[in-house]
């Protein structure tokens, strides 16, 4: 696909036909498209060869006639097209004189001036969608036509607006696409020293790395006034072992190369067949006829990918025209700060020096790691317990560990601590099991906690009246105030309970009561086991004084005959 400012024949006028709807019947290689025009015919040619308008030939073509001159271009039987680029010379062909029709329906499309950039008039031509075989370009007067390219993609796709790295540099795209952003690659061949085995008509090796991606071929020898617009390289026809080489400046691993071949489907495609791309002496790929379908060719190197400093393009074999004829060569690698396939990985912040100081192939840090990082990519942090934050940059080991930390890398909390900095003490987990290093929770055993504690972190003491692991057990009713030791269940006994039992589960026997069952029930209790074990109270027999029934009662009887009181027990 043509990219960059087209250089041929001082073609300053662009007409862009954009047909935005309908289906695409053609399978594309992502980001590159071929010119659908493969032939042209006209009975009104007065200067030049009509094939030049689609094969990017020696000069523009002039059409003249007593009536309206025209040229028909063939894009294939019943093909749908969305964008047409028509290049007119700067002088001699007024825009308003040109009309274009599609042969299947003869619907005439109106031209609208879009912009003027550095003297180049860019017009947008809208309508369609169109499915056709022939496109006719005609004028009311004599006119000159330098080039026509027809694509079945939209103008936005032609400009590659969504490709952050490989935008089309055509001036028609300047106002359509936003500024490129987030490109993580760089073309390391751009403006690097280049050389070639021979030169045809003052072609220079540097033209293939000058950043101009237009594929229009026009030799200065044919059109001297256009010598400043020369873009493509061409080895001499007599050179039977042609080569072109660029010095990338240092060794790179090359995975893909973008080559913009000469435009057009004839010479441009044929002259790429048999081209071999190598990096130093390592093969990248030999291009076949099928590989050369599109003007923008993505050359994917074979596996294993070659590594070297010099990218070479050669052409060998029994070929009819063994020239090397191409327009731009790009070698895209990861820009500083990125590495890996597709350049999607960022160099680690742990690289010593600048964050961009890492190998673009594997991400290995060029100058080692900053303190606190290890591994070849400096992507792993040293353990939080390493003294001074430093560790072995190969395996991350360090010694001695800071308090509360353990392990060869001092990256684990000891059994009694947790948290990011191991500063929080674990709770009372069962059997001294370490708690979770992140949140301090105890393992979900059955039970989870040591005696006397409960909760997820085993740091909640048992509530009054509870004791044991997870505080599952109740204190004895014999415990004073219903409270016991949360760990053991031991307690001080209430009156009426035997203190010989630390759990206070044994009541006083039937004949005792009080503190530690140290007192006997009263002798006057009606039943010797009816004494209250806490207070000693009972129901008394006759002659005993309540409430303890431990004392006799004095009775007085009046002898009515003698008025004599007599008392007895």
C-alpha positions, 0 to 999 in steps of 0.5 A: 500500500502506498504510504508517505507522500507519493513522489512520482511526477510532482503529483500534487492533487489527490482525489480520495474516493471513500465508500463507507458501507457494504461488505468486503469480499477480499481477505486482507493481511492486517495493515497492508493492502494491494492496488486493485488496478491491474490494467488500463486502456485509452484511445486518447494517449498523446504522451507516455504509456498508459500502464504508467498510471498504475505501475508507477512508471517513468512519467505522467500520461497525457490524454487529449482528444477533440471530444472528452478524453478519458481513460478506463482502469480495470480493477477486476470483475465485479470488485467492490472498492472504497477508496481511490487515490488519483494523482494529477500533476501540479499544473495543467489539470483543473480539478473541476474538469475531472469526472469519475464514473463506475461502469456498472451504473454510470453514477457520477460522483461529486468532488469536494475539496478537502484541504490544501497542504503545502500546495497539495490539494486533497479532495474527498470523493464520497458515494457508494458503495460501488461494485464495478469492473471499470472506473472511467476518469475523463475531462472536458479538456486535455489532461494529465494523470500520473497515478491511480490506486484503488483499494477496497478499504476505507480512508481511515483504514488506508491511513492506518489510524488505529496503528500506533506505530505504522501510521500512513504518512500520506498528507491526506491522513494528517487531518484524519488521524490523531497523533500517534500514541503508545507506540512501544516500538522504534524503527532502528533502520531509520537514517542508518548507514546503507550501501548497495552493490550498484545504482541505476540512474543515481539511486542511492542506498539511503533512500530505502531508510529515509522514512518516506514510505511512498511506493511510487517509483520515478527515476530522476533520469526520466524526470530531472525536475523530480530528482528531489522526490526520488524515494525508491532504490534500484540496482543496475540492470547489469548487476547479476548479484545485487545486494542492499545493506543497512548497518543497524548500529549494534546487534539486535534480535530481528523478528520482523521486517517491513518492506515497502516494495515498488508500487503496482502489480507488475514490476513491483511484485515480480522484482521481490520474488527471490529476494532474501533477507538475512541478518549478518549471515543468519537467514530471516526469509526468502520472499515468494511471489505470494509474499509480494502481493501487498505493497507493504510487506511484513516479513516474519523471520524464521525460527529461531529468529536471527540476531546481528547488526547488518540487515542484508537484502540479496537476490539470486537465481536465474531471473528475467530481471534480477534487480533489487527495486524497493522503496523503504525498509524498516526494522522495528524493535522494542523502544527503550523501556519495553521488551518481549514479543510485541513489546508489551512487557515493561522493563522492571523498575528494579533495574539499576540506572534508568528504567529503560536499561534492559535487554529488548529481547528478554528484559534482563537488566543491563546494569544489574539491580537496584538495592532491594531487587533480584533475578536477571530482570530485577522483577522480584523484591528482596524479602521484607526482613532483609537487613538494609533491604539488600539481598543476593541479586541472583537468588534473593537470599539474605542473612541475618533476618530482621526481628519477626522474620525468617526463611532463606530470603527473610521473606516470611514472618516467624510463627508468632507474627503476621502482616506486611511487615511482620509487626503484628503478633499472632493470636493463641492458635491451637497447638502453637500453629502459626497464623496466616501471614497476611491477615493473622487468622488461625488455621480452621482446625477443630478446635481453632484456638488454645484454651481460654481464647476464641475468634478468627484470630484467637485473640478474644478471651473467654467471656465469664462462665466459659473456658477451654479451646474456643471457649466451648465449655461452661464453668461449673455451677459450683464456681463462685460468681459462676466464673472460672479460669478461662484456660483451665476451668479451675475456680474458687468454690461456692459455699457448699462445694468441695474445694478438693475438686479444682473445678468445684463440681462436687457438692458437700455430702449430706452431713456437711455444709459451708466453706469447703464443707467444713461445718456439720449440719445441726443435730436437730435437723429432722433429716441429717441430709436435709441441711442446706449445703450452703447455709446449713439451714434445715427443718428442726425436730421438736426441742431444737432452735431453727434455723440451724437446729443445732441448739435445744429449746427451754420449755416452761410449764406452770403447775397450777396447783403450786404456781411453780415453774419447772423447766426441762430440756 
